[in-house]
């Protein structure tokens, strides 16, 4: 948040004194500060101070108020974590939300304390900023009136709907603009998205809800076409086309933004080369492509599509490190001794020509000792494997968190309907590339810190003591322990997850550990990365799909050319924007995967699945399915009715077989029944 110097001075006065002051009193305390009246208005508009009566003003804290982003619950109540802290939690009854919607920025008045969690009850007194402009849902007609039932479970239904001139029908899935009133909303139909039982339409609805970008503007496409023919020239680029480089990516990847190379050093040790597609050559600062990439922030990976950050002619062609094609890159060369200690590194612009494109399955086979039939490739992989083994030990000794992978990939049948889910692999080939990319990101972060380049770092704070204590209580329920009194070491968290690996509890333990940690964010300040146990870290290796990486490439290019990138806003503002867009993308990916899981299960009524008890309540059990990325409710009445199939031990963490009673993507609900274990169950 950018404030004038006068506003900062007035806010400092009110914060430090904790007093309620009128303009005259502020004038007398700050005689040399100009335009105090304008400063007070600026602070009010920013939601940092409040009118305290009789012409006086005070900070929110002085008046028992807080500001933050409200998170709605499905029952209509909400919770807010005060801005700037992870510890002050405000619970808001559904009668006190005053028309706020999920993720709106609000000011709340604190009411009575909530003794059991150290927080407060609260009431929304002002909505500072509305988060969403559009919404998707099911059109309903009652009599002559239309209503919308939102697909987002955190927004209640029966919203008055103006159909406009659109030819919508009862039961259509539609997109709408939101019209805000003082404490209520209504919506106006934009267009029909499709049938609510269509996978594509359901994913489209999330894109509408999240306001994900659609097609690229025509001028951006035209600039991309032109720059592919004549990329921005660079006078100091090193020619590495004779170096043996290769790419390792998923089998279905279309854009290849990282390549690797390696050589054994005469004195022992290795020199690792990480070569990253130089998107900055095609998207210099303030170009149309750069500005559009900044608005998008990241590519979004949904079950049936990718919404790219840059046009596909760049991401899938000109910038993609395809084999046997000359490509512009940024290279990091890192030298290691035989113990894995980094002895030297360099960062520079380059040009490469990749020799091979491997997928992870092929790479894993070679790492496992199979011959590829290509002597040069096999020799390189022997060196890759040796260095990776050393880096694994270094990473473990450093104390980095190792949570493994738990993502699912949605599989579709010929008719476009989800037909199953497969786990994203976490084998040695994936971990090798991850190790090499972490090494490159860390080296470049150190390089940028030395040169004081205007870039974004990837930072990750230590877990808050309250979150660590909650994690200990949660894991103890499942029979696990985390050593230490305050914030646990990252290695302790890794140990807890590793102990659960291979058991039904693994996804629950992994999620609990993730929730206990602060979220990694982008920052103009380099404060270190707790999870990786690194002092210097940033994102550099994926400029095709992440804007902070592109920023780093642009900064390095400008440094090499002796210029300074001029940006329309401070880098600190970009940090907040990039972190928010990253969270939006992650939320869209989670929501669409859940919808596909429920749609898949809607055709699997009566089918039996493996599950694990996540939580037990008075009204039933919440069951996490192990082979489908969703959880459902096993109601207490079903436990009684089908008691012959119910295991004797139903504590959280217990395994159970369940069958699908009903799956409803529109309601985001999954009802389960106890089931007999299949004959082939282990």
C-alpha positions in Angstrom: 0.0 0.0 0.0 1.5 3.3 -1.1 0.9 6.3 1.2 2.1 9.8 0.9 4.8 10.9 3.3 2.2 13.1 5.2 -0.1 10.1 5.6 2.7 8.0 6.9 3.7 10.7 9.5 0.1 11.0 10.7 -0.4 7.3 10.9 2.8 7.0 12.9 1.6 9.6 15.3 -1.8 7.9 15.9 -0.2 4.5 16.1 2.5 5.4 18.6 0.2 7.5 20.9 -2.9 5.3 20.7 -4.9 8.5 21.1 -8.1 9.9 19.5 -7.0 13.2 17.9 -8.8 15.8 15.8 -7.2 17.8 13.0 -6.2 20.7 15.3 -4.4 18.3 17.7 -2.7 16.6 14.7 -1.6 20.0 13.4 -0.1 21.0 16.8 1.8 17.6 17.1 3.1 17.7 13.5 3.6 21.4 12.6 6.0 20.7 9.8 3.9 18.1 8.0 1.9 19.5 5.1 -1.7 18.8 4.2 -2.8 16.9 7.4 -6.4 17.0 6.3 -5.6 15.3 3.0 -3.4 12.8 4.9 -6.4 11.9 7.2 -8.7 11.4 4.2 -6.0 9.2 2.6 -5.7 7.1 5.7 -9.5 6.8 6.0 -9.8 5.7 2.4 -7.1 3.1 2.9 -8.9 1.7 6.0 -6.1 2.4 8.4 -7.9 4.9 10.7 -11.5 5.5 11.7 -13.7 8.4 12.8 -13.9 8.2 16.5 -16.6 10.9 17.1 -16.4 14.6 17.8 -14.1 15.2 14.9 -11.5 12.8 16.2 -9.6 10.0 14.5 -7.7 6.9 15.7 -6.2 3.8 14.4 -8.3 0.6 14.0 -6.4 -1.1 16.8 -7.1 1.8 19.2 -10.8 1.5 18.5 -10.9 -2.3 18.8 -11.2 -2.9 15.1 -9.2 -5.0 12.6 -9.0 -5.3 8.9 -8.3 -8.3 6.7 -9.7 -10.7 4.1 -12.9 -12.5 5.1 -13.2 -16.2 4.4 -16.7 -17.5 4.3 -17.9 -20.9 5.5 -20.6 -23.0 3.9 -23.0 -22.3 6.8 -22.9 -18.5 6.1 -20.5 -17.7 9.0 -17.0 -16.5 8.4 -13.5 -16.2 9.8 -10.9 -13.4 9.4 -7.3 -13.4 10.2 -6.2 -9.8 11.0 -3.9 -8.3 8.3 -0.2 -8.7 9.1 -0.7 -11.5 11.6 -1.5 -15.2 11.5 -2.4 -15.4 15.1 -5.4 -13.0 15.7 -8.5 -14.9 14.5 -11.9 -13.3 14.3 -15.0 -15.4 14.1 -18.0 -13.7 12.4 -21.6 -15.0 12.9 -23.6 -15.2 9.7 -25.9 -12.4 11.0 -22.9 -10.1 11.3 -21.3 -10.5 7.8 -23.2 -7.5 6.4 -23.3 -8.8 2.9 -19.6 -9.5 2.6 -18.6 -12.3 0.2 -15.7 -14.7 0.4 -12.3 -12.9 0.0 -13.7 -9.4 0.4 -11.4 -7.0 2.3 -13.3 -5.8 5.3 -13.1 -3.9 8.6 -14.5 -5.7 11.6 -15.3 -4.5 15.1 -14.0 -7.0 17.8 -16.7 -8.2 20.2 -16.2 -10.6 23.0 -13.1 -12.8 23.2 -13.4 -16.5 22.1 -11.6 -18.0 25.1 -11.0 -21.5 23.6 -8.9 -20.2 20.7 -7.5 -16.9 21.8 -9.5 -15.0 19.1 -12.6 -12.8 19.1 -16.1 -12.8 17.8 -16.6 -9.9 15.4 -18.9 -7.9 13.2 -18.3 -6.5 9.8 -18.7 -2.7 9.8 -17.3 -1.8 6.4 -16.4 -3.6 3.2 -13.2 -2.0 2.0 -12.8 -3.8 -1.3 -14.9 -6.3 -3.2 -13.0 -9.3 -4.4 -15.1 -10.6 -7.2 -16.9 -9.1 -10.1 -18.4 -12.2 -11.7 -20.1 -15.3 -10.5 -21.3 -18.6 -12.1 -24.2 -20.7 -11.0 -27.5 -22.4 -11.9 -30.4 -20.3 -13.2 -33.6 -21.0 -11.4 -37.1 -19.6 -12.2 -39.9 -19.3 -9.7 -43.0 -17.7 -11.0 -41.9 -14.7 -13.1 -38.7 -14.2 -11.1 -35.3 -15.5 -11.8 -32.7 -16.5 -9.2 -29.1 -17.7 -9.2 -27.8 -20.6 -7.1 -24.0 -20.1 -7.2 -21.6 -23.0 -7.8 -19.3 -21.6 -5.1 -20.5 -23.3 -1.9 -19.3 -20.3 0.1 -22.0 -18.1 -1.4 -25.6 -18.8 -0.5 -28.3 -19.2 -3.2 -31.4 -17.4 -4.3 -29.6 -14.4 -5.5 -32.0 -12.2 -7.5 -31.1 -12.6 -11.2 -31.7 -10.2 -14.1 -31.7 -12.4 -17.3 -31.3 -9.4 -19.5 -31.6 -10.2 -23.2 -29.9 -13.6 -22.9 -31.8 -16.8 -23.9 -31.2 -18.6 -20.7 -33.2 -21.6 -19.6 -34.1 -23.1 -16.2 -31.2 -25.2 -15.0 -28.6 -23.6 -17.2 -25.1 -23.1 -15.9 -24.6 -19.3 -16.5 -22.0 -16.6 -15.9 -23.1 -13.3 -14.3 -21.9 -9.8 -13.4 -22.4 -8.9 -9.8 -24.2 -5.7 -8.8 -23.5 -4.8 -5.2 -25.9 -3.1 -2.9 -25.2 -1.8 0.6 -25.7 -5.2 2.3 -27.0 -7.4 -0.5 -26.2 -8.4 -4.1 -28.0 -9.1 -7.3 -26.6 -10.5 -10.6 -27.1 -9.9 -14.3 -26.7 -12.8 -16.7 -23.9 -12.6 -19.2 -24.3 -15.8 -21.1 -25.0 -19.5 -20.8 -21.9 -21.6 -20.0 -23.6 -24.9 -20.7 -25.0 -27.9 -19.0 -24.1 -28.5 -15.3 -23.3 -32.1 -16.1 -20.7 -31.1 -18.7 -17.0 -31.4 -17.5 -16.0 -28.5 -19.7 -18.8 -26.3 -18.5 -18.0 -26.9 -14.9 -14.4 -26.0 -15.5 -15.6 -22.9 -17.4 -17.7 -21.9 -14.4 -14.6 -21.9 -12.2 -12.8 -19.8 -14.7 -15.7 -17.3 -14.5 -15.8 -17.4 -10.7 -12.0 -16.8 -10.5 -12.0 -14.3 -13.3 -9.2 -16.2 -15.1 -8.1 -14.6 -18.3 -9.5 -15.8 -21.6 -7.9 -15.2 -25.0 -4.9 -12.9 -25.5 -5.6 -9.5 -26.8 -4.9 -9.2 -30.6 -2.1 -6.7 -30.1 -0.3 -9.1 -27.8 -0.6 -11.9 -30.3 0.7 -9.6 -33.1 3.7 -8.5 -31.0 4.4 -12.2 -30.2 4.4 -13.1 -33.8 6.8 -10.3 -34.7 9.2 -10.9 -31.9 9.5 -14.6 -32.7 11.0 -13.6 -36.0 13.4 -11.0 -34.5 13.9 -11.4 -30.7 15.4 -8.5 -28.8 19.2 -8.6 -29.6 21.7 -9.3 -26.9 25.4 -8.4 -27.4 27.0 -10.6 -24.7 25.2 -13.9 -25.2 27.6 -17.0 -25.0 27.4 -19.7 -27.5 26.9 -23.1 -25.8 25.4 -25.0 -28.8 28.3 -27.5 -28.6 27.6 -28.4 -25.0 25.6 -31.7 -24.6 22.3 -30.5 -23.1 19.0 -32.3 -22.7 15.5 -31.8 -21.3 13.4 -34.0 -18.9 9.7 -33.2 -18.7 6.3 -34.9 -18.3 5.3 -37.1 -21.2 2.5 -34.7 -22.2 4.5 -31.5 -21.8 4.5 -29.0 -24.7 6.7 -26.3 -23.4 10.2 -27.1 -22.2 11.7 -24.3 -20.2 14.7 -26.0 -18.6 17.6 -28.0 -19.9 20.6 -29.5 -18.0 24.2 -30.4 -18.8 27.0 -31.8 -16.7 30.7 -32.5 -16.7 33.2 -34.2 -14.3 35.9 -31.9 -13.0 39.5 -33.0 -13.2 40.1 -32.4 -9.5 36.9 -34.3 -8.6 33.4 -33.0 -8.3 31.1 -31.8 -11.0 30.0 -28.7 -13.0 26.2 -28.6 -13.4 24.7 -26.5 -16.1 21.0 -25.4 -15.8 19.8 -23.6 -19.0 16.5 -21.8 -18.8 14.5 -20.4 -21.7 15.2 -16.7 -22.0 11.7 -15.3 -22.2 13.1 -11.8 -21.6 14.5 -11.8 -25.1 10.9 -12.0 -26.3 9.2 -10.0 -23.5 11.4 -7.1 -22.4 10.1 -4.8 -19.6 7.0 -2.8 -20.5 6.4 -4.7 -23.8 2.8 -5.7 -24.6 3.7 -9.4 -23.9 5.4 -8.4 -20.6 2.4 -6.3 -19.5 -0.1 -9.1 -20.3 2.1 -11.7 -18.5 2.2 -9.4 -15.4 -1.6 -9.3 -15.4 -1.8 -13.1 -15.5 1.0 -13.7 -13.1 1.2 -17.4 -13.8 0.0 -20.2 -16.1 -3.0 -22.0 -14.7 -3.1 -25.8 -15.0 -6.7 -27.1 -15.0 -7.7 -30.8 -15.6 -8.6 -30.3 -19.3 -6.6 -27.3 -20.3 -3.8 -24.9 -19.6 -4.4 -21.1 -19.5 -0.9 -19.9 -20.4 0.9 -16.8 -19.1 2.4 -15.9 -22.5 1.0 -16.7 -26.0 1.5 -20.2 -27.2 3.7 -19.2 -30.2 6.2 -18.3 -27.5 5.5 -20.9 -24.8 5.3 -23.9 -27.1 7.5 -22.7 -29.9 10.1 -19.9 -29.9 10.9 -20.2 -26.1 10.5 -23.9 -25.8 13.8 -25.8 -25.6 12.9 -28.3 -28.3 15.6 -30.8 -29.4 17.8 -29.9 -32.4 16.7 -26.3 -32.3 18.9 -23.2 -31.5 17.3 -21.5 -28.5 18.1 -18.4 -26.4 18.7 -19.2 -22.7 19.9 -17.9 -19.4 22.6 -20.3 -18.0 23.7 -21.1 -14.4 27.0 -23.0 -14.2 27.6 -24.4 -10.7 30.8 -26.2 -9.7 30.8 -28.7 -6.8 33.5 -30.5 -4.9 33.1 -34.3 -4.3 31.2 -33.6 -1.1 28.5 -31.5 -2.9 29.8 -28.2 -1.6 29.3 -25.4 -4.1 32.7 -24.0 -5.0 31.8 -21.5 -7.7 29.0 -20.4 -10.0 28.3 -18.0 -12.9 25.1 -16.7 -14.4 24.9 -15.4 -18.0 22.8 -15.2 -21.2 23.5 -18.0 -23.6 22.4 -20.0 -26.7 22.0 -23.8 -26.6 20.9 -26.6 -28.8 19.3 -29.4 -26.9 20.4 -32.9 -28.0 17.6 -35.0 -26.4 14.1 -34.6 -25.1 13.3 -37.2 -22.4 10.1 -37.8 -20.4 10.3 -38.7 -16.7 9.6 -42.4 -17.4 12.5 -42.6 -19.8 14.8 -40.7 -17.4 13.8 -42.9 -14.5 14.7 -46.1 -16.5 18.2 -44.8 -17.3 18.7 -43.7 -13.6 17.6 -47.3 -12.7 20.5 -48.7 -14.7 18.8 -49.4 -18.1 20.8 -48.6 -21.2 19.2 -46.0 -23.6 21.3 -47.3 -26.5 22.9 -43.8 -26.6 26.4 -43.9 -25.1 26.7 -40.1 -24.7 23.3 -40.0 -23.0 24.1 -42.9 -20.6 27.4 -41.4 -19.6 25.8 -38.0 -18.8 23.2 -39.8 -16.7 25.9 -41.6 -14.7 27.2 -38.1 -13.7 23.7 -36.7 -13.1 22.9 -39.7 -10.9 26.1 -39.3 -8.9 25.6 -35.6 -8.3 21.9 -36.0 -7.5 22.8 -38.6 -4.8 25.2 -36.2 -3.2 22.7 -33.3 -3.4 20.1 -35.5 -1.7 22.5 -36.0 1.3 23.3 -32.2 1.3 19.6 -31.3 1.3 18.9 -33.8 4.1 21.8 -32.6 6.2 20.7 -29.0 5.6 17.3 -29.9 7.1 15.0 -29.1 4.2 11.3 -30.1 4.4 10.6 -33.1 2.2 6.9 -33.6 1.8 6.9 -35.7 -1.4 4.0 -35.3 -3.9 0.3 -35.8 -3.5 -1.2 -34.3 -6.7 -3.6 -36.2 -9.0 -3.9 -36.0 -12.7 -7.5 -36.3 -14.1 -7.9 -38.9 -16.9 -10.7 -38.4 -19.4 -12.5 -40.9 -21.6 -13.3 -40.5 -25.2 -16.5 -38.6 -24.5 -14.6 -36.0 -22.4 -16.0 -37.3 -19.1 -13.5 -37.9 -16.2 -12.9 -41.7 -15.9 -10.2 -41.9 -13.2 -7.3 -40.3 -11.5 -3.6 -41.1 -11.3 -1.0 -39.8 -8.9 1.7 -37.5 -10.1 4.9 -39.5 -9.7 7.6 -38.6 -7.2 10.3 -40.9 -8.4 14.0 -40.4 -8.7 13.9 -38.6 -12.0 11.4 -36.0 -10.7 13.5 -35.5 -7.6 16.7 -35.1 -9.6 15.3 -32.3 -11.7 13.8 -30.7 -8.6 17.3 -30.8 -6.9 19.0 -29.2 -9.9 16.3 -26.5 -10.2 16.6 -25.7 -6.5 20.3 -25.4 -6.8 20.0 -23.0 -9.8 17.3 -20.9 -8.0 19.5 -20.6 -4.9 22.6 -19.6 -6.9 20.7 -17.0 -8.9 19.2 -15.5 -5.7 22.7 -15.1 -4.3 23.8 -13.5 -7.6 20.9 -11.0 -7.5 21.5 -10.2 -3.9 25.1 -9.4 -4.5 24.3 -7.1 -7.3 21.2 -5.6 -5.5 19.0 -6.2 -8.6 15.4 -5.2 -8.4 13.8 -8.7 -8.3 11.4 -10.8 -6.2 12.7 -13.4 -3.8 10.7 -16.5 -2.8 10.5 -16.4 1.0 9.0 -18.8 3.6 8.8 -17.8 7.2 9.1 -20.1 10.2 5.9 -21.7 11.5 4.1 -19.6 14.2 4.2 -21.2 17.7 0.4 -21.4 17.7 0.4 -23.3 14.4 3.2 -25.6 15.6 1.3 -26.4 18.8 -1.9 -27.1 16.8 0.1 -29.4 14.5 1.4 -31.4 17.5 -2.1 -31.8 18.8 -3.4 -32.9 15.4 -0.5 -35.4 14.7 -0.9 -36.9 18.2 -4.4 -37.9 17.3 -3.0 -40.0 14.5 -0.1 -41.4 16.7 2.7 -39.2 15.4 5.0 -36.8 17.2 6.9 -33.6 16.3 9.9 -32.9 18.6 10.8 -29.5 19.9 9.0 -27.0 22.1 8.4 -24.0 19.8 8.8 -23.9 16.0 10.0 -27.4 14.9 13.0 -27.9 12.6 12.0 -28.5 9.0 13.7 -31.9 9.2 11.3 -32.9 12.1 8.3 -32.2 9.8 9.9 -34.2 7.0 10.4 -37.1 9.5 6.7 -37.1 10.5 5.6 -37.2 6.8 8.1 -39.9 5.9 6.8 -42.1 8.8 3.4 -41.9 7.2 4.6 -42.6 3.7 3.0 -45.8 2.3 0.1 -45.7 4.8 -3.5 -44.5 4.3 -2.6 -41.6 6.7 0.0 -40.1 4.3 -2.2 -37.5 2.6 -3.7 -36.4 6.0 -0.4 -36.0 7.7 1.1 -34.2 4.7 -1.8 -31.8 4.6 -1.6 -31.1 8.3 2.1 -30.3 8.1 1.5 -28.1 5.1 -1.3 -26.2 7.0 1.0 -25.7 9.9 3.6 -23.8 7.9 3.3 -20.3 6.6 2.6 -19.9 2.9 5.7 -19.2 0.7 5.3 -15.8 -0.9 7.1 -13.4 -3.2 8.9 -10.5 -1.6 11.3 -7.7 -2.5 13.2 -8.5 0.7 15.3 -11.6 1.0 14.3 -13.1 4.4 15.2 -16.8 3.6 13.2 -20.0 3.0 12.3 -22.1 6.0 11.0 -25.1 4.0 14.2 -25.4 1.9 16.5 -24.3 4.7 18.1 -21.8 2.4 19.2 -18.2 3.1 18.8 -17.2 -0.5 16.1 -18.4 -2.8 14.0 -17.2 -5.7 12.0 -18.5 -8.6 14.1 -18.4 -11.8 13.7 -21.7 -13.6 10.1 -21.3 -15.1 9.8 -18.0 -16.9 7.4 -19.4 -19.4 4.8 -20.0 -16.7 5.7 -17.7 -13.7 6.0 -13.9 -13.9 8.5 -13.6 -10.9 10.9 -15.8 -12.9 10.5 -13.6 -16.0 11.3 -10.5 -13.8 14.6 -12.1 -12.8 15.5 -12.8 -16.4 14.7 -9.2 -17.4 16.9 -7.9 -14.5 19.8 -10.1 -15.5 19.5 -9.0 -19.1 19.4 -5.3 -18.1 22.5 -5.8 -15.8 24.4 -7.4 -18.7 23.5 -4.5 -21.0 24.2 -1.9 -18.4 20.6 -0.6 -18.1 18.0 -0.6 -15.4 14.4 -1.9 -16.0 11.8 0.9 -15.6 8.6 -0.5 -14.2 5.1 1.1 -13.8 4.9 0.1 -10.1 7.4 -0.7 -7.3 8.7 -4.2 -7.1 7.1 -4.6 -3.6 3.7 -4.0 -5.2 4.5 -6.7 -7.8 5.3 -9.1 -4.9 1.8 -8.8 -3.5 0.2 -9.1 -6.9 2.2 -12.2 -7.9 1.5 -13.9 -4.6 -2.3 -13.2 -5.0 -2.3 -14.5 -8.6 -0.5 -17.6 -7.5 -3.1 -18.2 -4.8 -5.9 -17.7 -7.4 -4.4 -20.2 -9.7 -3.9 -22.8 -6.9 -7.6 -22.3 -5.8 -8.8 -22.8 -9.4 -6.8 -25.9 -9.8 -8.1 -27.3 -6.5 -11.7 -26.4 -7.3 -11.7 -27.9 -10.8 -10.0 -31.1 -9.6 -12.7 -31.5 -6.9 -15.5 -30.9 -9.4 -14.0 -33.6 -11.8 -13.7 -36.0 -8.8 -17.4 -35.5 -7.9 -18.5 -35.7 -11.5 -16.6 -38.9 -11.9 -18.1 -40.4 -8.7 -21.6 -39.3 -9.9 -21.4 -42.3 -12.3 -19.9 -44.6 -9.7 -22.9 -45.0 -7.4 -22.5 -48.2 -5.4 -18.8 -48.6 -6.3 -16.4 -49.3 -3.5 -13.3 -47.2 -2.7 -10.6 -47.1 -0.1 -10.7 -44.3 2.4 -9.3 -43.1 5.7 -11.1 -41.3 8.6 -10.0 -37.7 8.6 -12.3 -36.6 11.4 -15.1 -37.8 13.6 -18.2 -35.7 14.6 -21.5 -36.3 16.3 -23.2 -36.6 12.9 -20.8 -38.9 11.2 -17.3 -39.4 9.8 -15.4 -37.3 7.2 -13.7 -39.8 4.9 -10.8 -38.9 2.6 -10.7 -41.2 -0.4 -7.3 -42.5 -1.2 -7.6 -43.0 -5.0 -9.8 -40.0 -5.8 -8.9 -36.4 -4.7 -12.0 -35.7 -2.7 -13.6 -36.4 0.7 -17.1 -37.1 1.7 -19.5 -37.6 4.7 -20.4 -41.0 6.1 -23.5 -40.1 8.1 -24.0 -41.6 11.6 -27.3 -43.2 10.4 -25.4 -45.1 7.7 -23.0 -46.3 10.3 -25.8 -47.8 12.3 -27.7 -49.2 9.2 -24.6 -50.9 7.8 -22.8 -51.7 11.0 -21.7 -55.1 9.7 -19.3 -53.4 7.4 -18.0 -50.9 10.0 -14.5 -51.6 11.5 -14.3 -51.7 15.3 -11.7 -48.9 15.3 -13.0 -45.7 13.7 -10.6 -43.2 15.2 -9.2 -40.5 13.0 -6.6 -42.2 10.8 -8.4 -45.6 10.6 -8.8 -47.2 7.2 -12.3 -48.0 5.9 -13.9 -49.2 2.7 -16.9 -47.1 1.5 -19.3 -47.0 -1.4 -20.7 -44.0 -3.2 -24.3 -43.2 -2.2 -24.5 -39.9 -4.0 -22.0 -37.4 -5.6 -23.3 -34.0 -6.5 -20.8 -31.6 -8.2 -23.3 -28.7 -8.0 -23.8 -29.0 -4.3 -20.1 -30.0 -3.8 -21.3 -32.9 -1.7 -20.3 -36.6 -1.5 -22.4 -39.0 0.6 -20.8 -42.3 1.4 -21.9 -45.7 2.9 -19.8 -48.3 4.8 -18.9 -51.2 2.4 -17.4 -54.7 2.5 -13.8 -54.9 1.6 -13.4 -56.3 -2.0 -12.0 -59.8 -2.4 -8.8 -58.5 -3.9 -8.2 -55.9 -1.1 -4.9 -56.2 0.7 
